């Protein structure tokens, strides 16, 4: 059995295979072993010194589907633009297959409420939670539009 270096310890965690694959791909891109990559991420986060919000493991919210994640790619910049230019923001453009979904149409109607949610959640967290987290929170409030096995949405 190999002895550990003095002052260091091993850590064991459980990850989804998808997340592990993403970690491994990123570590490979940087030509680092997985453990060194994860340690570097932790060091960078600690060096930033800001608070970090992590969901509890017993969080019963459904994981985002691939369609919901695809939606976020277009919704985050569209919501940010709406926040930065209220009243002057052109209609955001999304790919036709997304633009024709009930989720996208509902998002366009709800942009003001999403900004309210972002403001309230940021106030409670005492820091700006960012547009992506606000949209994820909003998605979790409206799973009928994106989660499998949910009832049909009523916009």
DSSP file (Angstrom, degrees, kcal/mol; ACC not computed):
  #  RESIDUE AA STRUCTURE BP1 BP2  ACC     N-H-->O    O-->H-N    N-H-->O    O-->H-N    TCO  KAPPA ALPHA  PHI   PSI    X-CA   Y-CA   Z-CA
    1    1 A X              0   0    0      0, 0.0     2,-0.3     0, 0.0     0, 0.0   0.000 360.0 360.0 360.0 133.2    0.0    0.0    0.0
    2    2 A X        -     0   0    0      1,-0.1     2,-0.2     0, 0.0     0, 0.0  -0.560 360.0-128.6 -77.4 132.4    1.3    3.4   -1.0
    3    3 A X        -     0   0    0     -2,-0.3     2,-0.2     1,-0.1    -1,-0.1  -0.556  22.7-121.3 -79.1 144.8    1.8    5.9    1.8
    4    4 A X        -     0   0    0     -2,-0.2     2,-0.1     1,-0.1     3,-0.1  -0.494  33.2 -94.9 -80.8 154.9    0.2    9.3    1.4
    5    5 A X    >   -     0   0    0     -2,-0.2     3,-1.8     1,-0.1    -1,-0.1  -0.408  52.3 -92.8 -65.0 144.8    2.3   12.4    1.5
    6    6 A X  T 3  S+     0   0    0      1,-0.3    -1,-0.1    -2,-0.1     3,-0.1  -0.372 112.0  19.6 -61.6 133.8    2.5   14.1    4.9
    7    7 A X  T 3  S+     0   0    0      1,-0.3     2,-0.3    -3,-0.1    -1,-0.3   0.512 107.1  98.6  85.1   5.1   -0.2   16.7    5.3
    8    8 A X    <   -     0   0    0     -3,-1.8     2,-0.3     0, 0.0    -1,-0.3  -0.874  48.3-171.6-122.5 156.9   -2.4   15.3    2.5
    9    9 A X        -     0   0    0     -2,-0.3     2,-0.3    -3,-0.1    -4,-0.0  -0.947  23.3-112.4-142.2 163.3   -5.4   13.1    2.5
   10   10 A X        -     0   0    0     -2,-0.3     2,-0.4    -6,-0.0    -6,-0.0  -0.702  25.2-158.3 -96.4 151.0   -7.6   11.3    0.0
   11   11 A X        -     0   0    0     -2,-0.3     2,-0.4     2,-0.0    -2,-0.0  -0.988   1.2-158.2-130.1 138.3  -11.3   12.2   -0.7
   12   12 A X        +     0   0    0     -2,-0.4     2,-0.3     2,-0.0    -2,-0.0  -0.970  18.0 167.7-118.8 130.9  -14.0   10.0   -2.1
   13   13 A X        -     0   0    0     -2,-0.4     2,-0.5     2,-0.0    -2,-0.0  -0.945  30.7-125.5-136.5 158.8  -17.1   11.4   -3.8
   14   14 A X        +     0   0    0     -2,-0.3     2,-0.3     0, 0.0    -2,-0.0  -0.912  32.2 175.2-105.9 131.9  -19.9   10.1   -5.9
   15   15 A X        -     0   0    0     -2,-0.5     2,-0.1     3,-0.0    -2,-0.0  -0.918  36.2-101.3-130.1 155.5  -20.6   11.8   -9.3
   16   16 A X     >  -     0   0    0     -2,-0.3     4,-2.5     1,-0.1     5,-0.2  -0.446  35.5-118.0 -69.2 154.1  -22.9   11.1  -12.1
   17   17 A X  H  > S+     0   0    0      1,-0.2     4,-2.6     2,-0.2     5,-0.2   0.880 114.8  55.5 -62.1 -36.8  -21.2    9.4  -15.1
   18   18 A X  H  > S+     0   0    0      2,-0.2     4,-2.0     1,-0.2    -1,-0.2   0.931 109.8  44.6 -61.9 -46.0  -22.1   12.4  -17.3
   19   19 A X  H  > S+     0   0    0      1,-0.2     4,-2.7     2,-0.2    -2,-0.2   0.915 112.7  51.7 -65.2 -42.0  -20.4   14.8  -14.9
   20   20 A X  H  X S+     0   0    0     -4,-2.5     4,-2.9     1,-0.2    -2,-0.2   0.902 108.5  51.5 -61.1 -40.7  -17.4   12.5  -14.5
   21   21 A X  H  X S+     0   0    0     -4,-2.6     4,-2.3     2,-0.2    -1,-0.2   0.900 110.9  48.3 -61.8 -40.8  -17.1   12.3  -18.3
   22   22 A X  H  X S+     0   0    0     -4,-2.0     4,-2.4     2,-0.2    -2,-0.2   0.907 112.1  48.8 -66.6 -41.6  -17.1   16.1  -18.5
   23   23 A X  H  X S+     0   0    0     -4,-2.7     4,-2.9     2,-0.2     5,-0.2   0.937 112.6  48.1 -61.9 -46.9  -14.5   16.4  -15.7
   24   24 A X  H  X S+     0   0    0     -4,-2.9     4,-2.5     1,-0.2    -2,-0.2   0.897 111.3  50.2 -62.3 -40.6  -12.3   13.9  -17.4
   25   25 A X  H  X S+     0   0    0     -4,-2.3     4,-2.3     2,-0.2    -1,-0.2   0.920 113.4  45.6 -64.2 -43.1  -12.6   15.6  -20.8
   26   26 A X  H  X S+     0   0    0     -4,-2.4     4,-1.7     2,-0.2    -2,-0.2   0.920 113.1  49.6 -66.7 -43.0  -11.7   19.0  -19.3
   27   27 A X  H  <>S+     0   0    0     -4,-2.9     5,-2.9     1,-0.2     4,-0.3   0.909 111.0  50.2 -61.5 -41.5   -8.8   17.5  -17.4
   28   28 A X  H ><5S+     0   0    0     -4,-2.5     3,-1.3     1,-0.2    -1,-0.2   0.908 106.7  54.7 -63.2 -41.8   -7.5   15.8  -20.5
   29   29 A X  H 3<5S+     0   0    0     -4,-2.3    -1,-0.2     1,-0.3    -2,-0.2   0.867 113.4  42.5 -57.6 -35.8   -7.8   19.1  -22.4
   30   30 A X  T 3<5S-     0   0    0     -4,-1.7    -1,-0.3     2,-0.1    -2,-0.2   0.409 113.3-121.7 -91.1   1.5   -5.6   20.7  -19.8
   31   31 A X  T < 5 +     0   0    0     -3,-1.3     2,-0.3    -4,-0.3    -3,-0.2   0.903  69.1 130.4  56.7  45.4   -3.3   17.7  -19.7
   32   32 A X      < -     0   0    0     -5,-2.9    -1,-0.2    -6,-0.1    -2,-0.1  -0.925  63.7-108.8-122.8 149.4   -4.0   17.1  -16.0
   33   33 A X     >  -     0   0    0     -2,-0.3     4,-2.3     1,-0.1     3,-0.3  -0.457  38.9-109.0 -68.8 154.9   -4.9   14.0  -14.1
   34   34 A X  H  > S+     0   0    0      1,-0.2     4,-2.5     2,-0.2     5,-0.2   0.901 117.9  51.3 -51.5 -47.6   -8.5   14.1  -12.8
   35   35 A X  H  > S+     0   0    0      1,-0.2     4,-2.2     2,-0.2    -1,-0.2   0.887 110.5  48.3 -62.3 -39.2   -7.5   14.6   -9.2
   36   36 A X  H  > S+     0   0    0     -3,-0.3     4,-2.3     2,-0.2    -1,-0.2   0.888 110.7  51.8 -69.0 -38.2   -5.2   17.5  -10.0
   37   37 A X  H  X S+     0   0    0     -4,-2.3     4,-2.2     2,-0.2    -2,-0.2   0.936 111.2  46.7 -61.8 -47.2   -7.9   19.2  -12.0
   38   38 A X  H  X S+     0   0    0     -4,-2.5     4,-2.1     1,-0.2    -2,-0.2   0.893 112.3  50.4 -64.0 -39.2  -10.4   18.9   -9.2
   39   39 A X  H  X S+     0   0    0     -4,-2.2     4,-2.5    -5,-0.2    -1,-0.2   0.895 109.1  52.1 -64.3 -39.3   -7.9   20.2   -6.7
   40   40 A X  H  X S+     0   0    0     -4,-2.3     4,-2.4     2,-0.2    -2,-0.2   0.898 107.7  51.6 -64.6 -40.5   -7.1   23.1   -9.0
   41   41 A X  H  X S+     0   0    0     -4,-2.2     4,-2.5     1,-0.2    -1,-0.2   0.934 111.0  48.0 -60.9 -45.2  -10.8   24.0   -9.2
   42   42 A X  H  X S+     0   0    0     -4,-2.1     4,-2.6     1,-0.2     5,-0.2   0.917 111.3  50.5 -62.1 -43.3  -11.1   24.0   -5.4
   43   43 A X  H  X S+     0   0    0     -4,-2.5     4,-2.2     1,-0.2    -1,-0.2   0.898 111.1  48.4 -62.4 -40.8   -8.0   26.1   -5.1
   44   44 A X  H  X S+     0   0    0     -4,-2.4     4,-1.7     2,-0.2    -1,-0.2   0.924 112.3  48.6 -65.2 -44.5   -9.4   28.7   -7.6
   45   45 A X  H  X S+     0   0    0     -4,-2.5     4,-1.1     1,-0.2     5,-0.3   0.925 112.9  47.1 -62.6 -44.7  -12.7   28.8   -5.9
   46   46 A X  H  < S+     0   0    0     -4,-2.6     3,-0.4     1,-0.2    -1,-0.2   0.891 109.0  55.0 -64.1 -39.5  -11.1   29.3   -2.4
   47   47 A X  H  < S+     0   0    0     -4,-2.2    -1,-0.2     1,-0.2    -2,-0.2   0.837 101.0  59.0 -63.6 -32.9   -8.8   32.0   -3.8
   48   48 A X  H  < S-     0   0    0     -4,-1.7    -1,-0.2    -5,-0.1    -2,-0.2   0.859  91.6-157.8 -64.8 -33.4  -11.8   33.9   -5.1
   49   49 A X     <  +     0   0    0     -4,-1.1    -3,-0.1    -3,-0.4    -1,-0.1   0.393  42.1 128.5  77.0  -3.6  -13.1   34.0   -1.5
   50   50 A X        -     0   0    0     -5,-0.3    -1,-0.2     1,-0.1    -2,-0.1  -0.377  67.0 -89.6 -83.7 164.2  -16.7   34.6   -2.3
   51   51 A X        -     0   0    0     -3,-0.1     2,-0.4    -2,-0.1    -1,-0.1  -0.372  38.9-151.1 -68.6 152.0  -19.6   32.6   -0.9
   52   52 A X        -     0   0    0     -3,-0.1     2,-0.6    -2,-0.1    -1,-0.0  -0.972   2.7-145.3-125.6 140.0  -20.7   29.6   -2.9
   53   53 A X        +     0   0    0     -2,-0.4     2,-0.4    76,-0.1    72,-0.0  -0.924  19.0 179.4-109.3 124.2  -24.2   28.1   -3.0
   54   54 A X        -     0   0    0     -2,-0.6     3,-0.1     0, 0.0     2,-0.1  -0.986  28.8-119.2-125.4 131.8  -24.6   24.4   -3.3
   55   55 A X        -     0   0    0     -2,-0.4     2,-0.1     1,-0.1     4,-0.0  -0.372  35.5-105.1 -66.5 145.7  -27.9   22.6   -3.4
   56   56 A X    >   -     0   0    0      1,-0.1     3,-1.6     2,-0.1    -1,-0.1  -0.376  25.3-119.7 -66.7 150.8  -28.6   20.1   -0.6
   57   57 A X  T 3  S+     0   0    0      1,-0.3    -1,-0.1    -3,-0.1    -2,-0.1   0.777 112.8  59.8 -65.0 -25.5  -28.3   16.5   -1.6
   58   58 A X  T 3  S+     0   0    0      2,-0.0     2,-0.4     0, 0.0    -1,-0.3   0.233  71.7 138.4 -88.9  16.8  -31.9   15.9   -0.7
   59   59 A X    <   -     0   0    0     -3,-1.6    -4,-0.0     1,-0.2     0, 0.0  -0.473  39.9-161.7 -61.6 118.3  -33.0   18.5   -3.2
   60   60 A X        +     0   0    0     -2,-0.4    -1,-0.2     2,-0.0     2,-0.1   0.370  48.2 120.7 -90.1   6.2  -36.1   16.9   -4.8
   61   61 A X  S    S-     0   0    0      1,-0.1     2,-0.1     3,-0.0     3,-0.1  -0.434  70.7-107.2 -69.6 143.8  -36.1   19.1   -7.9
   62   62 A X        -     0   0    0     78,-0.1    -1,-0.1    -2,-0.1     2,-0.1  -0.383  34.0-105.3 -70.1 149.0  -35.8   17.1  -11.1
   63   63 A X        -     0   0    0      1,-0.1     2,-0.2    -2,-0.1    -1,-0.1  -0.429  46.1 -96.1 -66.8 148.4  -32.5   17.3  -13.1
   64   64 A X        -     0   0    0     -2,-0.1    -1,-0.1     1,-0.1     2,-0.1  -0.447  38.8-128.9 -68.7 138.0  -32.8   19.5  -16.1
   65   65 A X     >  -     0   0    0     -2,-0.2     4,-2.4     1,-0.1     5,-0.2  -0.347  26.9-103.3 -77.8 164.6  -33.5   17.6  -19.3
   66   66 A X  H  > S+     0   0    0      1,-0.2     4,-2.3     2,-0.2     5,-0.2   0.878 124.9  53.7 -56.6 -36.8  -31.3   18.0  -22.4
   67   67 A X  H  > S+     0   0    0      2,-0.2     4,-2.2     1,-0.2    -1,-0.2   0.904 108.5  48.4 -65.0 -39.9  -34.1   20.2  -23.9
   68   68 A X  H  > S+     0   0    0      2,-0.2     4,-1.9     1,-0.2    -2,-0.2   0.891 111.5  49.8 -67.1 -38.7  -34.1   22.4  -20.8
   69   69 A X  H  X S+     0   0    0     -4,-2.4     4,-1.1     2,-0.2    -2,-0.2   0.888 110.3  50.2 -66.0 -38.6  -30.3   22.8  -21.0
   70   70 A X  H  X S+     0   0    0     -4,-2.3     4,-0.8     1,-0.2     3,-0.5   0.907 107.7  54.8 -63.6 -41.8  -30.6   23.7  -24.7
   71   71 A X  H >X S+     0   0    0     -4,-2.2     4,-2.7     1,-0.2     3,-1.1   0.901 102.4  57.3 -56.2 -43.2  -33.2   26.3  -23.7
   72   72 A X  H 3X S+     0   0    0     -4,-1.9     4,-2.2     1,-0.3     5,-0.3   0.829  94.3  66.2 -61.3 -32.4  -30.8   27.8  -21.2
   73   73 A X  H 3< S+     0   0    0     -4,-1.1     4,-0.4    -3,-0.5    -1,-0.3   0.847 117.0  26.0 -57.7 -33.7  -28.2   28.4  -24.0
   74   74 A X  H <X S+     0   0    0     -3,-1.1     4,-1.5    -4,-0.8    -2,-0.2   0.759 119.4  56.5-100.1 -31.2  -30.6   30.9  -25.6
   75   75 A X  H  X S+     0   0    0     -4,-2.7     4,-3.0     2,-0.2     5,-0.3   0.876  99.4  58.8 -72.9 -37.6  -32.6   32.1  -22.6
   76   76 A X  H  X S+     0   0    0     -4,-2.2     4,-2.4     1,-0.2     5,-0.2   0.960 111.6  38.7 -60.5 -53.5  -29.7   33.3  -20.5
   77   77 A X  H  > S+     0   0    0     -4,-0.4     4,-2.5    -5,-0.3    -1,-0.2   0.890 116.9  52.4 -65.0 -35.0  -28.4   35.8  -23.0
   78   78 A X  H  X S+     0   0    0     -4,-1.5     4,-2.0     2,-0.2    -2,-0.2   0.914 112.3  44.6 -65.2 -42.1  -32.0   36.8  -23.9
   79   79 A X  H  X S+     0   0    0     -4,-3.0     4,-2.3     2,-0.2    -1,-0.2   0.880 112.5  52.3 -69.2 -37.9  -32.9   37.4  -20.3
   80   80 A X  H  X S+     0   0    0     -4,-2.4     4,-2.6    -5,-0.3    -2,-0.2   0.923 110.4  47.8 -63.0 -43.7  -29.7   39.3  -19.7
   81   81 A X  H  X S+     0   0    0     -4,-2.5     4,-1.9     1,-0.2    -2,-0.2   0.894 110.8  51.8 -63.3 -39.8  -30.3   41.6  -22.6
   82   82 A X  H  < S+     0   0    0     -4,-2.0    -1,-0.2     1,-0.2    -2,-0.2   0.889 111.8  47.1 -63.2 -39.8  -33.9   42.1  -21.4
   83   83 A X  H >< S+     0   0    0     -4,-2.3     3,-0.6     1,-0.2    -2,-0.2   0.913 114.5  45.9 -66.9 -42.8  -32.5   43.1  -18.0
   84   84 A X  H 3< S+     0   0    0     -4,-2.6    -2,-0.2     1,-0.2    -1,-0.2   0.756 125.2  29.9 -74.1 -25.5  -29.9   45.4  -19.4
   85   85 A X  T >X S-     0   0    0     -4,-1.9     3,-1.7    -5,-0.2     4,-0.8  -0.454  77.7-173.5-133.1  60.7  -32.2   47.2  -21.8
   86   86 A X  T <4 S+     0   0    0     -3,-0.6    -3,-0.1     1,-0.3    -4,-0.1  -0.310  76.5   6.7 -60.9 136.4  -35.8   47.2  -20.4
   87   87 A X  T 34 S+     0   0    0      1,-0.1    -1,-0.3     2,-0.1    -5,-0.1   0.239 126.6  64.7  79.7 -15.5  -38.3   48.5  -22.8
   88   88 A X  T <4 S+     0   0    0     -3,-1.7     2,-0.4    -6,-0.2    -2,-0.2   0.334  70.7 117.1-117.6   3.2  -35.8   48.7  -25.6
   89   89 A X     <  -     0   0    0     -4,-0.8    -2,-0.1    -7,-0.2     3,-0.1  -0.599  59.2-135.1 -81.9 125.4  -35.0   45.0  -26.0
   90   90 A X        -     0   0    0     -2,-0.4     2,-0.2     1,-0.1    -2,-0.1  -0.323  42.2 -79.1 -69.5 161.8  -35.8   43.4  -29.4
   91   91 A X        -     0   0    0      1,-0.1    -1,-0.1    -2,-0.0    17,-0.0  -0.444  57.0-114.7 -59.9 125.7  -37.6   40.1  -29.4
   92   92 A X        -     0   0    0     -2,-0.2     2,-0.5    -3,-0.1    -1,-0.1  -0.323  24.8-129.2 -67.0 148.8  -34.9   37.5  -28.8
   93   93 A X        +     0   0    0    -19,-0.1     2,-0.3    -3,-0.1    -1,-0.1  -0.837  30.2 172.4-101.9 133.3  -34.1   35.1  -31.6
   94   94 A X        -     0   0    0     -2,-0.5     5,-0.0     1,-0.0   -23,-0.0  -0.919  45.1 -80.0-130.9 158.3  -34.0   31.3  -31.0
   95   95 A X    >>  -     0   0    0     -2,-0.3     4,-3.3     1,-0.1     3,-1.0  -0.264  48.9-110.6 -55.9 148.8  -33.7   28.4  -33.3
   96   96 A X  H 3> S+     0   0    0      1,-0.3     4,-1.6     2,-0.2    -1,-0.1   0.860 117.0  54.5 -54.1 -41.8  -37.0   27.6  -35.0
   97   97 A X  H 34 S+     0   0    0      1,-0.2    -1,-0.3     2,-0.2    -2,-0.1   0.835 116.8  38.1 -65.5 -30.1  -37.5   24.3  -33.1
   98   98 A X  H X4 S+     0   0    0     -3,-1.0     3,-2.0     2,-0.1     6,-0.5   0.874 111.1  58.2 -82.1 -41.8  -37.0   26.1  -29.8
   99   99 A X  H 3< S+     0   0    0     -4,-3.3    -2,-0.2     1,-0.3    -3,-0.2   0.762 104.3  53.7 -60.8 -25.5  -38.9   29.3  -30.7
  100  100 A X  T 3< S+     0   0    0     -4,-1.6    -1,-0.3    -5,-0.3     2,-0.2   0.397  88.7 104.4 -90.6   2.9  -42.0   27.2  -31.5
  101  101 A X  S <> S-     0   0    0     -3,-2.0     4,-2.0     1,-0.1     5,-0.2  -0.489  77.2-126.0 -85.0 155.3  -42.1   25.5  -28.1
  102  102 A X  H  > S+     0   0    0      1,-0.2     4,-2.6     2,-0.2     5,-0.2   0.850 110.9  59.4 -62.9 -34.7  -44.5   26.3  -25.3
  103  103 A X  H  > S+     0   0    0     42,-0.3     4,-2.6     2,-0.2    -1,-0.2   0.940 106.9  44.2 -60.8 -48.7  -41.5   26.8  -23.0
  104  104 A X  H  > S+     0   0    0     -6,-0.5     4,-2.3     2,-0.2    -1,-0.2   0.920 114.4  49.3 -64.9 -43.4  -40.0   29.6  -25.2
  105  105 A X  H  X S+     0   0    0     -4,-2.0     4,-1.4     1,-0.2    -1,-0.2   0.909 113.1  47.2 -62.2 -41.5  -43.3   31.3  -25.6
  106  106 A X  H  X S+     0   0    0     -4,-2.6     4,-1.7     1,-0.2    -2,-0.2   0.899 109.0  55.4 -66.3 -40.6  -43.9   31.2  -21.9
  107  107 A X  H  X S+     0   0    0     -4,-2.6     4,-0.7     1,-0.2    -2,-0.2   0.912 104.7  53.0 -56.8 -45.0  -40.4   32.5  -21.2
  108  108 A X  H  < S+     0   0    0     -4,-2.3     3,-0.5     1,-0.2    -1,-0.2   0.874 112.3  44.9 -61.1 -36.8  -41.1   35.5  -23.4
  109  109 A X  H  < S+     0   0    0     -4,-1.4     3,-0.3     1,-0.2    -1,-0.2   0.780 116.1  47.5 -74.2 -26.4  -44.2   36.3  -21.4
  110  110 A X  H  X S+     0   0    0     -4,-1.7     4,-2.4    -3,-0.2     3,-0.3   0.347  73.4 108.5-100.2   4.8  -42.4   35.7  -18.1
  111  111 A X  H  X S+     0   0    0     -4,-0.7     4,-2.0    -3,-0.5    -1,-0.2   0.876  82.0  49.3 -55.6 -41.2  -39.2   37.7  -18.5
  112  112 A X  H  > S+     0   0    0     -3,-0.3     4,-1.9     1,-0.2    -1,-0.3   0.903 111.8  48.7 -63.2 -40.9  -40.3   40.4  -16.1
  113  113 A X  H  > S+     0   0    0     -3,-0.3     4,-2.5     2,-0.2    -2,-0.2   0.839 107.9  55.2 -68.4 -32.4  -41.2   37.8  -13.5
  114  114 A X  H  X S+     0   0    0     -4,-2.4     4,-2.6     2,-0.2    -1,-0.2   0.907 107.4  49.4 -65.7 -41.0  -37.9   36.1  -14.0
  115  115 A X  H  X S+     0   0    0     -4,-2.0     4,-2.5    -5,-0.2    -2,-0.2   0.886 110.3  51.0 -65.0 -37.6  -36.1   39.3  -13.2
  116  116 A X  H  X S+     0   0    0     -4,-1.9     4,-2.8     2,-0.2     5,-0.2   0.925 110.6  48.9 -62.5 -44.0  -38.2   39.7  -10.1
  117  117 A X  H  X S+     0   0    0     -4,-2.5     4,-2.8     1,-0.2     5,-0.3   0.912 111.1  50.2 -60.6 -43.4  -37.3   36.2   -9.1
  118  118 A X  H  X S+     0   0    0     -4,-2.6     4,-2.4     2,-0.2    11,-0.4   0.919 112.1  47.4 -61.2 -44.5  -33.6   37.0   -9.7
  119  119 A X  H  X S+     0   0    0     -4,-2.5     4,-2.4     2,-0.2    -2,-0.2   0.938 115.0  44.7 -63.9 -47.6  -33.8   40.1   -7.6
  120  120 A X  H  X S+     0   0    0     -4,-2.8     4,-2.3     2,-0.2    -2,-0.2   0.923 116.0  45.9 -64.1 -45.2  -35.6   38.4   -4.7
  121  121 A X  H  X S+     0   0    0     -4,-2.8     4,-2.1    -5,-0.2    -1,-0.2   0.890 113.3  50.2 -67.1 -38.4  -33.3   35.4   -4.7
  122  122 A X  H  X>S+     0   0    0     -4,-2.4     5,-1.8    -5,-0.3     4,-1.1   0.901 109.5  51.5 -64.7 -40.7  -30.3   37.6   -4.9
  123  123 A X  H  <5S+     0   0    0     -4,-2.4     3,-0.4     1,-0.2    -2,-0.2   0.928 111.3  47.1 -61.4 -45.0  -31.5   39.7   -2.0
  124  124 A X  H  <5S+     0   0    0     -4,-2.3    -1,-0.2     1,-0.2    -2,-0.2   0.867 115.8  44.8 -64.7 -36.1  -32.0   36.6    0.1
  125  125 A X  H  <5S-     0   0    0     -4,-2.1    -1,-0.2     2,-0.3    -2,-0.2   0.591 105.4-131.8 -81.9 -10.9  -28.6   35.3   -0.9
  126  126 A X  T  <5S+     0   0    0     -4,-1.1     2,-0.3    -3,-0.4    -3,-0.2   0.790  80.6  69.4  60.2  30.4  -27.0   38.7   -0.3
  127  127 A X  S   <S-     0   0    0     -5,-1.8     2,-0.4    -6,-0.2    -2,-0.3  -0.954  98.9 -85.2-164.4 157.2  -25.3   38.5   -3.6
  128  128 A X        -     0   0    0     -2,-0.3    -9,-0.1     1,-0.2     3,-0.1  -0.554  33.3-161.4 -69.4 122.2  -26.2   38.5   -7.3
  129  129 A X        -     0   0    0     -2,-0.4     4,-0.5   -11,-0.4    -1,-0.2   0.643  37.5-122.7 -81.6 -13.7  -27.1   34.9   -8.2
  130  130 A X     >  -     0   0    0      3,-0.1     4,-1.9     1,-0.1     5,-0.1   0.114  21.3 -85.6  86.6 155.7  -26.7   35.5  -11.9
  131  131 A X  H  > S+     0   0    0      1,-0.2     4,-2.6     2,-0.2     5,-0.2   0.864 121.9  57.0 -68.5 -37.8  -29.1   35.0  -14.7
  132  132 A X  H  > S+     0   0    0      1,-0.2     4,-2.3     2,-0.2    -1,-0.2   0.945 109.6  44.7 -61.8 -47.2  -28.4   31.3  -15.3
  133  133 A X  H  > S+     0   0    0     -4,-0.5     4,-2.8     1,-0.2    -1,-0.2   0.903 112.0  53.5 -63.8 -39.4  -29.3   30.4  -11.7
  134  134 A X  H  X S+     0   0    0     -4,-1.9     4,-2.3     1,-0.2    -1,-0.2   0.919 110.5  47.0 -60.3 -42.7  -32.4   32.6  -11.8
  135  135 A X  H  X S+     0   0    0     -4,-2.6     4,-2.8     2,-0.2    -1,-0.2   0.869 110.7  51.5 -68.1 -35.8  -33.6   30.8  -15.0
  136  136 A X  H  X S+     0   0    0     -4,-2.3     4,-2.3     2,-0.2    -2,-0.2   0.923 110.3  49.2 -65.1 -42.8  -32.9   27.4  -13.4
  137  137 A X  H  X S+     0   0    0     -4,-2.8     4,-1.0     1,-0.2    -2,-0.2   0.922 112.3  48.8 -59.8 -43.0  -34.9   28.4  -10.4
  138  138 A X  H >X S+     0   0    0     -4,-2.3     4,-0.8     1,-0.2     3,-0.5   0.910 109.0  52.5 -64.0 -42.9  -37.7   29.6  -12.7
  139  139 A X  H >< S+     0   0    0     -4,-2.8     3,-1.0     1,-0.2    -1,-0.2   0.908 106.9  52.9 -59.2 -41.4  -37.6   26.3  -14.7
  140  140 A X  H 3< S+     0   0    0     -4,-2.3     3,-0.5     1,-0.3    -1,-0.2   0.745 105.6  54.5 -68.9 -21.0  -37.9   24.4  -11.5
  141  141 A X  H << S+     0   0    0     -4,-1.0    -1,-0.3    -3,-0.5    -2,-0.2   0.667 116.7  38.0 -80.7 -16.5  -41.0   26.4  -10.7
  142  142 A X    X<  +     0   0    0     -3,-1.0     3,-1.5    -4,-0.8     4,-0.3  -0.436  65.6 151.7-131.3  58.6  -42.6   25.4  -14.0
  143  143 A X  G >>  +     0   0    0     -3,-0.5     4,-2.9     1,-0.3     3,-1.4   0.717  61.9  77.4 -67.1 -19.5  -41.6   21.8  -14.7
  144  144 A X  G 34 S+     0   0    0      1,-0.3     9,-0.4     2,-0.2    -1,-0.3   0.753  91.7  55.6 -62.0 -21.1  -44.7   21.1  -16.8
  145  145 A X  G <4 S+     0   0    0     -3,-1.5   -42,-0.3    -6,-0.2    -1,-0.3   0.666 130.4   2.5 -84.5 -16.8  -43.0   23.0  -19.7
  146  146 A X  T <4 S+     0   0    0     -3,-1.4     2,-0.2    -4,-0.3   -78,-0.2   0.603  99.6  96.4-142.7 -26.8  -39.8   20.8  -19.8
  147  147 A X  S >< S-     0   0    0     -4,-2.9     3,-0.9    -5,-0.1   -83,-0.1  -0.509  73.6-112.8 -78.7 140.4  -39.7   17.9  -17.3
  148  148 A X  T 3  S+     0   0    0      1,-0.2     3,-0.1    -2,-0.2    -1,-0.1  -0.329  95.8  21.8 -67.2 152.8  -40.8   14.5  -18.6
  149  149 A X  T 3  S+     0   0    0      1,-0.2     2,-0.2    -5,-0.1    -1,-0.2   0.733  92.6 130.0  63.9  25.3  -43.9   12.9  -17.3
  150  150 A X    <   -     0   0    0     -3,-0.9    -1,-0.2    -7,-0.2     3,-0.1  -0.652  65.0 -92.7-101.5 164.6  -45.4   16.2  -16.2
  151  151 A X        -     0   0    0     -2,-0.2    -1,-0.1     1,-0.1     2,-0.1  -0.283  55.6 -81.2 -70.1 162.4  -48.9   17.5  -17.0
  152  152 A X        -     0   0    0      1,-0.1    -1,-0.1    -7,-0.0    -7,-0.1  -0.388  53.1-110.0 -64.7 141.3  -49.5   19.6  -20.0
  153  153 A X        -     0   0    0     -9,-0.4     2,-0.4    -3,-0.1    -1,-0.1  -0.329  20.0-154.2 -72.0 154.1  -48.6   23.3  -19.5
  154  154 A X              0   0    0      1,-0.1    -9,-0.0    -2,-0.0    -1,-0.0  -0.856 360.0 360.0-129.0  97.9  -51.2   26.0  -19.4
  155  155 A X              0   0    0     -2,-0.4    -1,-0.1     0, 0.0    -2,-0.0   0.461 360.0 360.0 -76.9 360.0  -49.7   29.3  -20.4
